[in-house]
């Protein structure tokens, strides 16, 4: 028994190493990208880009993030049945059907808005193209992650995280900075990277023989039952994760959105990415253990929480202690008035990163309806708290609202996840 355990531990360490490389390299690329973009791009333009990309992220979260979650959740069972190809076909067919109307809406809406207001009509085309690439890229990398192919997953994400700001900066340095030009730069990076990995990599499930139409009907029904509650949950979740930017924009203007978005991205991504290193390696194992007969995965969950909490606590201490140096190094002078926002934003995003661990418990036990209920309550809280604090205290109030909302999210998810586990595995 010792030798298989050693091999399993070595494989886990190898996966963890690749996950760490991918997440750390992506974090560095993101930080460097923010630093360079804030140097070349005025806050108002940066704020405009944030608002536009938020629309695409909102649509992705509603219609396609549930399919991404479904690919992770059902991969282990499909692999045991030698039906990964069937899972892939089902997931991608659903993605095709939901993507077309969104793309048409973006194109028609963007062109109509441009002609009506006299602004750039091609924003809709760019957002539609970026959304298409993002949807298929995320589905492909979702299958890679579920199959524990962390090396390919890491390289794909690193290439895109570095490629997008580099292409945008090259264009902005040669032409006048605008939101459309930055979006075009993002597309110029993402599309070739997607084509390269799609054409040269070994994709999960494409070489399998597809059999069993009855099984496909059963699988489709299982995916519907799992993913449908996640769509409205994502709609509501998008409100509490993206609404602060829109509220700041509505109350304080695009320039303040740019400043808030830059420092928010700087604070959010390191916490999420570092916790993502652990999640990439342990989430597939946790799902497998829960799916297995009489499995609970409590040992994996406990280690997962311990590692993530330690990382977030250390990061929070360092960020607060070194916030002046962080702002000076990482942001251009026009954005450095945000230094006082850092403690609140860092605390909020640390809670947010840890809360994802408890959310995975809901996914593992197919409790997606519960996520919808929790996200609904959080969305109402977010809008009320963010509007109240931003109206009265400006950007400082918006930063405080991040801590209030995500700390509340962490407390609720923890309490609910513990109840789910106890109900599934009573003493």
C-alpha positions as CSV (number, residue, x, y, z in Angstrom):
1,X,0.0,0.0,0.0
2,X,2.9,2.4,0.6
3,X,4.1,2.5,-3.0
4,X,0.7,3.6,-4.5
5,X,0.4,6.2,-1.8
6,X,3.9,7.5,-2.6
7,X,2.9,7.7,-6.3
8,X,-0.3,9.4,-5.5
9,X,1.4,12.0,-3.4
10,X,4.0,12.6,-6.1
11,X,1.3,13.0,-8.7
12,X,-0.5,15.4,-6.4
13,X,2.7,17.4,-5.8
14,X,3.3,17.5,-9.5
15,X,-0.2,18.9,-10.1
16,X,0.2,21.4,-7.3
17,X,3.5,22.6,-8.8
18,X,1.9,23.2,-12.2
19,X,-1.1,24.8,-10.6
20,X,1.2,27.0,-8.6
21,X,3.2,28.0,-11.6
22,X,0.0,28.8,-13.6
23,X,-1.6,30.9,-10.9
24,X,1.6,32.7,-9.8
25,X,2.6,33.5,-13.4
26,X,-0.9,34.7,-14.2
27,X,-1.0,36.8,-11.0
28,X,2.3,38.5,-12.0
29,X,1.0,39.0,-15.6
30,X,-2.2,40.6,-14.2
31,X,-0.3,42.9,-11.8
32,X,2.2,43.9,-14.5
33,X,-0.7,44.5,-16.9
34,X,-2.5,46.7,-14.4
35,X,0.7,48.7,-13.8
36,X,1.3,49.3,-17.5
37,X,-2.3,50.0,-18.4
38,X,-2.7,52.6,-15.7
39,X,0.5,54.2,-16.9
40,X,-0.9,54.6,-20.5
41,X,-4.6,54.8,-19.9
42,X,-6.5,57.6,-18.1
43,X,-8.8,56.5,-15.3
44,X,-12.0,57.4,-17.2
45,X,-11.0,55.1,-20.1
46,X,-10.0,52.4,-17.7
47,X,-13.4,52.7,-16.0
48,X,-15.2,52.5,-19.4
49,X,-13.3,49.3,-20.2
50,X,-14.3,47.9,-16.8
51,X,-18.0,48.7,-17.4
52,X,-18.0,47.1,-20.9
53,X,-16.1,43.9,-19.9
54,X,-18.5,43.6,-17.0
55,X,-21.4,43.2,-19.5
56,X,-19.6,40.2,-21.1
57,X,-18.7,38.8,-17.7
58,X,-22.3,39.1,-16.6
59,X,-23.6,37.2,-19.6
60,X,-20.9,34.5,-19.3
61,X,-21.7,34.0,-15.6
62,X,-25.4,33.5,-16.3
63,X,-25.4,31.3,-19.4
64,X,-22.0,29.5,-19.5
65,X,-20.4,29.4,-16.0
66,X,-23.1,26.8,-15.0
67,X,-21.9,24.6,-17.9
68,X,-18.3,25.0,-16.7
69,X,-19.3,23.9,-13.3
70,X,-21.2,20.9,-14.8
71,X,-18.1,19.8,-16.7
72,X,-16.2,19.7,-13.4
73,X,-19.0,18.0,-11.5
74,X,-19.8,15.2,-13.9
75,X,-16.4,14.5,-15.3
76,X,-15.4,11.9,-12.7
77,X,-18.6,9.9,-13.3
78,X,-18.2,10.2,-17.1
79,X,-14.6,9.0,-16.9
80,X,-15.6,5.9,-15.0
81,X,-18.2,5.1,-17.7
82,X,-15.8,5.9,-20.5
83,X,-18.2,8.6,-21.6
84,X,-16.1,11.8,-21.4
85,X,-16.8,12.3,-25.1
86,X,-20.5,12.2,-24.5
87,X,-20.2,14.7,-21.7
88,X,-18.2,17.0,-23.9
89,X,-20.7,16.8,-26.7
90,X,-23.6,17.5,-24.4
91,X,-21.9,20.5,-22.7
92,X,-20.7,22.1,-26.0
93,X,-24.1,21.6,-27.7
94,X,-25.7,23.5,-24.8
95,X,-23.1,26.2,-25.1
96,X,-23.7,26.6,-28.8
97,X,-27.5,27.1,-28.3
98,X,-27.1,29.7,-25.5
99,X,-24.3,31.6,-27.1
100,X,-26.0,32.5,-30.4
101,X,-28.8,34.8,-29.1
102,X,-26.3,36.6,-26.7
103,X,-24.0,37.3,-29.6
104,X,-26.8,38.6,-31.7
105,X,-28.0,40.8,-28.8
106,X,-24.5,42.3,-28.4
107,X,-24.0,42.9,-32.1
108,X,-27.5,44.5,-32.7
109,X,-27.5,46.3,-29.4
110,X,-24.0,47.7,-29.9
111,X,-24.5,48.8,-33.4
112,X,-27.9,50.4,-32.6
113,X,-26.5,52.2,-29.6
114,X,-23.5,53.5,-31.6
115,X,-25.7,54.9,-34.4
116,X,-28.2,56.4,-31.9
117,X,-25.6,58.1,-29.7
118,X,-22.9,58.8,-32.3
119,X,-20.3,56.8,-30.4
120,X,-18.3,53.8,-31.5
121,X,-20.7,51.3,-33.0
122,X,-18.1,48.4,-33.0
123,X,-18.1,47.9,-29.2
124,X,-20.9,45.4,-29.6
125,X,-18.9,43.4,-32.2
126,X,-15.8,43.4,-30.0
127,X,-17.7,42.3,-26.9
128,X,-19.4,39.5,-28.9
129,X,-16.1,38.3,-30.3
130,X,-14.4,38.3,-26.9
131,X,-17.4,36.5,-25.3
132,X,-17.2,33.7,-27.9
133,X,-13.5,33.2,-27.4
134,X,-13.9,33.3,-23.6
135,X,-16.8,30.8,-23.5
136,X,-15.0,28.1,-25.6
137,X,-11.7,28.7,-23.9
138,X,-13.2,28.3,-20.4
139,X,-15.0,25.2,-21.4
140,X,-11.8,23.6,-22.8
141,X,-9.8,24.6,-19.8
142,X,-12.6,23.3,-17.5
143,X,-12.2,19.8,-19.0
144,X,-8.4,20.1,-18.7
145,X,-8.8,21.0,-15.0
146,X,-11.3,18.2,-14.4
147,X,-8.8,15.7,-16.0
148,X,-6.0,17.1,-13.8
149,X,-4.0,18.2,-16.8
150,X,-2.6,21.1,-14.9
151,X,0.3,21.8,-17.2
152,X,-1.8,22.5,-20.3
153,X,-4.3,24.4,-18.1
154,X,-1.5,26.5,-16.6
155,X,0.1,27.5,-19.9
156,X,-3.2,28.4,-21.6
157,X,-4.1,30.8,-18.7
158,X,-0.7,32.3,-18.5
159,X,-0.5,33.0,-22.2
160,X,-3.8,34.8,-22.1
161,X,-3.2,36.7,-18.9
162,X,0.1,38.1,-20.3
163,X,-1.1,38.4,-23.9
164,X,-4.1,40.7,-23.4
165,X,-2.4,43.6,-21.6
166,X,0.6,43.4,-23.9
167,X,-1.4,43.7,-27.0
168,X,-3.5,46.4,-25.6
169,X,-0.5,48.4,-24.5
170,X,1.2,48.1,-27.9
171,X,-1.9,49.5,-29.5
172,X,-2.4,52.3,-26.9
173,X,1.2,53.3,-27.2
174,X,0.8,53.9,-30.9
175,X,-2.7,55.3,-31.0
176,X,-4.9,57.4,-28.8
177,X,-6.1,55.5,-25.8
178,X,-9.7,54.4,-26.0
179,X,-11.9,51.7,-24.6
180,X,-12.5,50.2,-28.1
181,X,-8.8,50.0,-28.8
182,X,-8.1,48.2,-25.6
183,X,-10.9,45.7,-26.2
184,X,-9.5,45.1,-29.7
185,X,-6.1,44.5,-28.2
186,X,-7.6,41.9,-25.8
187,X,-9.2,40.1,-28.8
188,X,-6.0,40.2,-30.8
189,X,-4.3,38.3,-27.9
190,X,-7.1,35.8,-27.0
191,X,-8.1,34.6,-30.4
192,X,-4.7,33.4,-31.7
193,X,-3.9,31.9,-28.3
194,X,-7.2,29.9,-28.4
195,X,-6.6,28.8,-32.0
196,X,-3.1,27.6,-31.1
197,X,-4.1,25.5,-28.1
198,X,-7.3,24.3,-29.8
199,X,-5.4,23.1,-32.9
200,X,-2.2,21.8,-31.2
201,X,-3.4,20.4,-27.9
202,X,-5.0,17.1,-27.1
203,X,-8.6,17.9,-26.1
204,X,-10.6,15.9,-23.6
205,X,-13.1,13.5,-25.1
206,X,-12.7,14.3,-28.8
207,X,-11.2,10.9,-29.7
208,X,-13.9,8.8,-28.0
209,X,-16.5,6.9,-29.8
210,X,-19.9,8.3,-28.9
211,X,-22.5,5.6,-27.9
212,X,-25.6,5.4,-25.9
213,X,-28.3,7.8,-26.9
214,X,-30.3,6.8,-23.8
215,X,-27.4,7.7,-21.6
216,X,-27.1,11.1,-23.4
217,X,-30.7,11.8,-22.5
218,X,-30.1,10.9,-18.9
219,X,-26.9,13.0,-18.8
220,X,-28.7,16.0,-20.4
221,X,-31.4,15.7,-17.8
222,X,-28.8,15.6,-15.0
223,X,-27.0,18.6,-16.4
224,X,-30.2,20.6,-16.7
225,X,-31.2,19.8,-13.1
226,X,-27.7,20.7,-11.9
227,X,-27.1,23.8,-14.0
228,X,-30.5,25.5,-14.4
229,X,-30.5,26.7,-10.7
230,X,-27.0,28.1,-11.3
231,X,-28.1,30.4,-14.1
232,X,-30.4,32.6,-11.9
233,X,-27.9,32.2,-9.1
234,X,-25.2,33.6,-11.4
235,X,-27.5,36.4,-12.4
236,X,-27.9,37.3,-8.8
237,X,-24.3,36.6,-8.1
238,X,-23.3,39.0,-10.9
239,X,-25.2,41.7,-9.1
240,X,-23.2,41.5,-5.9
241,X,-19.9,40.9,-7.6
242,X,-20.1,43.5,-10.3
243,X,-22.7,46.0,-9.1
244,X,-20.2,48.0,-7.0
245,X,-18.4,49.2,-10.2
246,X,-21.7,50.3,-11.8
247,X,-22.9,52.0,-8.6
248,X,-19.6,53.9,-8.3
249,X,-19.9,54.9,-11.9
250,X,-23.5,56.1,-11.5
251,X,-22.8,58.1,-8.3
252,X,-19.2,59.2,-8.8
253,X,-18.4,59.0,-12.6
254,X,-16.2,56.9,-14.9
255,X,-12.9,58.4,-13.6
256,X,-13.7,57.1,-10.1
257,X,-14.7,53.7,-11.5
258,X,-11.3,53.5,-13.2
259,X,-9.4,54.2,-9.9
260,X,-11.7,51.8,-8.0
261,X,-11.4,49.0,-10.6
262,X,-7.7,49.2,-10.8
263,X,-7.1,48.9,-7.1
264,X,-9.9,46.3,-6.8
265,X,-8.2,44.2,-9.4
266,X,-4.9,44.6,-7.7
267,X,-6.3,43.4,-4.4
268,X,-8.7,40.7,-5.7
269,X,-6.7,38.7,-8.1
270,X,-3.7,37.7,-5.8
271,X,-6.1,36.3,-3.1
272,X,-8.2,34.5,-5.7
273,X,-5.3,33.2,-7.6
274,X,-3.3,31.9,-4.7
275,X,-6.4,30.1,-3.4
276,X,-7.0,28.9,-6.9
277,X,-3.7,27.0,-6.8
278,X,-5.0,24.8,-4.0
279,X,-8.5,24.6,-5.6
280,X,-7.2,23.4,-8.9
281,X,-5.4,20.5,-7.2
282,X,-7.9,19.6,-4.5
283,X,-11.3,20.3,-6.1
284,X,-11.2,17.3,-8.5
285,X,-10.1,15.0,-5.6
286,X,-12.8,16.4,-3.3
287,X,-15.5,15.9,-6.0
288,X,-14.3,12.3,-6.6
289,X,-14.4,11.5,-2.9
290,X,-17.9,12.9,-2.5
291,X,-19.2,11.1,-5.6
292,X,-17.7,7.8,-4.3
293,X,-20.1,5.6,-2.3
294,X,-20.2,6.8,1.3
295,X,-17.5,9.3,0.7
296,X,-17.5,12.7,2.5
297,X,-14.1,14.1,1.6
298,X,-13.9,15.9,5.0
299,X,-10.2,15.3,5.3
300,X,-9.5,16.9,1.9
301,X,-11.9,19.8,2.8
302,X,-10.1,20.4,6.1
303,X,-6.7,20.6,4.5
304,X,-8.1,22.8,1.8
305,X,-9.5,25.3,4.3
306,X,-6.3,25.3,6.4
307,X,-4.0,26.1,3.5
308,X,-6.3,28.7,1.9
309,X,-7.0,30.5,5.2
310,X,-3.3,30.6,6.0
311,X,-2.4,32.0,2.7
312,X,-5.2,34.7,2.9
313,X,-4.3,35.7,6.5
314,X,-0.6,36.1,5.5
315,X,-1.4,38.0,2.4
316,X,-3.8,40.3,4.2
317,X,-1.2,41.2,6.8
318,X,1.5,41.9,4.2
319,X,-0.8,44.0,2.0
320,X,-2.0,46.2,4.9
321,X,1.5,46.6,6.3
322,X,3.0,47.5,2.9
323,X,0.0,49.2,1.2
324,X,1.9,52.5,0.5
325,X,4.7,50.6,-1.2
326,X,2.2,48.4,-3.1
327,X,0.4,51.5,-4.5
328,X,3.6,53.3,-5.5
329,X,5.0,50.3,-7.3
330,X,1.8,48.8,-8.8
331,X,-0.2,51.8,-9.9
332,X,0.5,54.9,-11.9
333,X,0.5,58.3,-10.1
334,X,-3.1,59.1,-11.3
335,X,-4.4,56.1,-9.4
336,X,-2.5,56.3,-6.1
337,X,-5.2,58.2,-4.3
338,X,-6.7,54.8,-3.7
339,X,-4.1,53.8,-1.0
340,X,-6.7,54.2,1.9
341,X,-9.0,51.7,0.2
342,X,-6.6,48.8,0.3
343,X,-7.2,47.4,3.9
344,X,-11.0,47.2,3.3
345,X,-10.6,45.7,-0.2
346,X,-7.9,43.2,0.8
347,X,-10.0,42.0,3.8
348,X,-13.1,41.7,1.6
349,X,-11.4,39.7,-1.2
350,X,-9.6,37.4,1.4
351,X,-13.1,36.5,2.7
352,X,-14.3,36.1,-0.9
353,X,-11.5,33.7,-1.8
354,X,-12.0,31.4,1.2
355,X,-15.8,31.4,0.7
356,X,-15.4,29.6,-2.6
357,X,-14.2,26.5,-0.7
358,X,-17.6,26.3,1.0
359,X,-19.4,27.0,-2.3
360,X,-17.7,23.9,-3.7
361,X,-19.5,21.9,-1.0
362,X,-22.8,23.0,-2.5
363,X,-21.7,21.9,-6.0
364,X,-20.3,18.5,-4.8
365,X,-23.7,17.7,-3.2
366,X,-25.8,19.1,-6.0
367,X,-27.3,21.8,-3.7
368,X,-27.4,24.4,-6.5
369,X,-30.9,25.7,-5.5
370,X,-29.4,26.7,-2.1
371,X,-26.8,28.8,-3.9
372,X,-29.5,30.6,-5.7
373,X,-31.3,31.5,-2.4
374,X,-28.0,32.7,-0.8
375,X,-27.0,34.7,-3.8
376,X,-30.4,36.4,-3.9
377,X,-30.0,37.6,-0.3
378,X,-26.5,38.7,-0.9
379,X,-27.4,40.7,-4.0
380,X,-30.1,42.6,-2.1
381,X,-27.6,43.3,0.7
382,X,-24.9,44.4,-1.8
383,X,-27.0,46.9,-3.6
384,X,-28.4,48.5,-0.4
385,X,-25.0,48.6,1.4
386,X,-23.0,49.7,-1.6
387,X,-25.4,52.5,-2.5
388,X,-25.7,53.7,1.0
389,X,-22.0,53.8,1.8
390,X,-20.9,55.1,-1.6
391,X,-23.4,57.9,-1.5
392,X,-22.4,59.0,1.9
393,X,-18.6,58.3,1.9
394,X,-17.5,58.0,-1.8
395,X,-14.9,55.5,-2.8
396,X,-14.1,54.8,0.9
397,X,-17.7,53.7,1.4
398,X,-17.6,51.5,-1.6
399,X,-14.4,49.8,-0.3
400,X,-16.0,49.2,3.1
401,X,-19.0,47.6,1.4
402,X,-16.8,45.0,-0.2
403,X,-15.7,43.8,3.3
404,X,-19.3,43.8,4.6
405,X,-20.7,41.8,1.7
406,X,-18.0,39.2,1.4
407,X,-17.6,38.6,5.1
408,X,-21.4,38.0,5.2
409,X,-21.1,35.6,2.3
410,X,-18.3,33.7,4.0
411,X,-20.3,33.3,7.2
412,X,-23.5,32.2,5.5
413,X,-21.8,29.7,3.2
414,X,-19.8,28.2,6.0
415,X,-22.8,27.7,8.2
416,X,-24.8,26.2,5.3
417,X,-22.0,24.0,4.1
418,X,-21.6,22.5,7.6
419,X,-25.3,21.7,7.6
420,X,-25.2,20.0,4.2
421,X,-22.3,17.8,5.3
422,X,-23.9,16.8,8.6
423,X,-27.2,16.0,6.8
424,X,-25.5,13.9,4.2
425,X,-23.2,12.1,6.7
426,X,-25.0,12.0,10.1
427,X,-23.0,10.6,13.0
